[in-house]
Amino acid sequence: MTKRQIAGSRAIVTGASSGIGRELALQLAAAGGNVIVTARREERLQELVREIEALGRLAFFLAGDITRADLRAELLALADERLGGLDILINNAGIGAVGNFADADEQRLRKVMEVNFFAPLEMIRAALPTLQQSDRPIIVNIGSVLGHFAMPGKSEYCASKFAMHGFSDALRAELAADGIDVLLVSPSTTDSEFFDNVI
């Protein structure tokens, strides 16, 4: 994967109200990119858009739940209408779960997989036709070091990130002929609000 030029690029960043997503949106803007950000907390997104606009870049937000198909469709429509397309899709939205698997229920597992795995995959599926129109398209999936090494007490979270790891590797091979890059980023523990919202 070659080094890419960010200036003038058009990006969507999910889970952008705090932590890694927020910082990625700001870094994209600082490098000359234009950004659409999404998360559930509207007031945080409004503040982020103001910061990006202060850097002289275009920024738009759409608040909502990334597991909803209508929100994903609206994000892509917004990219078409306001940015004229999409070059970078960053799937960052995620949720954690802590506790032994035997002590949890089906709802916890399904929630983690819906947010961390199914939603980003369906976002990718919906975005592919738009990304194919770009001359420098890339999909960035934010995984975790726990998608490479498992840890007790975080079994559902590990499962979702291992799944994202395997999917990203397979998708990279599938999309190589189309010129769409796929990057998996696997951070370790990060100073963010992630642990404030674990199940």
N, C-alpha and C positions, 0 to 999 in steps of 0.2 A: 504494500500500500504506500503510495507516494505521498509526500508532504503536500497538503492542499492549501489553496488560497482562500481565506475566510472572507476577505473584503468583498462586499457586494452579495454575499450568500444569503439565502433565505432559509430560516430554520424554525422548527417547532420543538419546544422543550416541554416535556410533561413533568409533573411534580416539581414545578418551579417556584413554589411559594417560600421555600426555605432550603437550607442545606446545599447539597451538590447541584441540584437543579437550578436553584437561584444563582449560584456562582457561575455555572456554565452559561446561563443566559447573559450575565454581565460580561463574561470573558468573550463570548461571541460578539457582543456589541462593541466591546473595546477593540476588537480586531477588525471591526468594520462590517459585521453582519447585521441583518435585520431579523427580528425575532418575534414569534408568536409564543406566548407562554400560557400554560394551563395548570390548574390545581383546583382544590376545593375552596380555598380561602380567598375570596374576591378582594378584600381590602389589601392583602399582601401582594396580590398580582397588580393592583392599581399602583401601589408604591413602587414595585419593580419596573413597571412600564415607565413611570416618571423618571426613574434613574437611568434607564436605557435611552430615553428621549433626550436626557441631559447630556448624553454622550454623542448626540447628533445622529442617532440611528432611528429607524422605524421600529415601533413596538406595538403589539396588540395583545389583548388577553381574552381568554374565555374561561370562566370559572365553571367547574362541574366535576362530575365523577367519570374518570377515564374508562371505567368498565361499561359505560353506556355507549352503545353504537351511535346514537344521535349526536353525542358530544364529539366523538371521533370524526363523524362526517362534517360537523360544523367547523372543526379545526381545519380540515382540508379545504373546505369551501372558503374559509377566511384566508388561508394561504394563497389560494387562487385569486381571490378578489382584491386583496390588499397588497400582496407581495408579487403576484404574477407567477406563482409556482412555488416549488419546494426543492431545496438542495440537500438539507440536513434534517433528519428526523432523530431526535434524542429521546429514547424511551427510558426515563428516569423515575417515574412515579413508582413507589413501592411501599410495602407495609411489612412489618416484622411480627413475629410470634415467638413467645418464650414459654417454655414449660414442656414437660415430658409428653410425648405423643399419647401415651395411655391415659393421661389425665384430661385430655382435651376431647373435643367433639368434632363431628363432621363439619360444622359451620366454620370453625377456625381454619381447617384445612382448605375448604372451598374459598373462603375470603382471601387467604394468602395467594392461592393459585389464580384466582380471578384477577387480582390487582397486579401481581408480579409476573404472571406468565400469559394468561389468556388475553388480557387487555392489550399489552404491547404487541402480541402477535397479530391480533386483529387490526391494530393501528397500522402495522406494517402492511398487511394485506390490502387495506383500504388505500394506503399511500403509494403503493407500487406504481400504478398508472401515472401518477404525478411525478414521482421520482424518475421514471423512465424518460421524461421530457427534459430532465436536467443534464447539463454537460459535465457535472461533477457531483453526482449523487452519493450520499453515504447514509447508512443507518447505524446509529450508535446505541447499543443496548447496555445499560448500566446493570452489571451483574454484581458479583460479590466474591471476595476471597472464599466465602462459604459455598460458592458454586464449584470450588476446586477441592476443598477439604471440609469434610463434614464435622459437625460438633453436636454433642448431646444437648438436649434441651432446646434445640432450634431445628428440629427435624423437618417441619413443614417449610420453614424458610429456606433451609438447605436444599430441600427438594425443588422448590421453585427456582432457585438460582442455578442448581445443576441442570435443570430443564432448559433454562435460558442459555446456559453455556453450550449444551449439545445442539440446541436449535440454531444458535448463532453460527456455530461451526458448519452445520449442514447448509444453512441458508447462504453463507458466504460462497460456498462451492456452487450452489444453484444459480446465484445471481452474477457470478463472475463473467459469464458470457454477455450479460446485459450491461456490464460496466458499472454496476451498483456495488459499492464497497460496503462491507459489514464489519463493524468494530465492536468487540466485547470489552468493556472496561470492568475490572474487578477490584474495586477498592476494599480496603480493610476498614476497621472502625474509624469513623469520621466525626469530627466535632460538629454535630448538627442536632436537629430536634427529632431524629429518627426514633430514639428510645423513649421519647415522650408519648409515642403513639402505638407502641407495640400491643398486640392482643395478648 
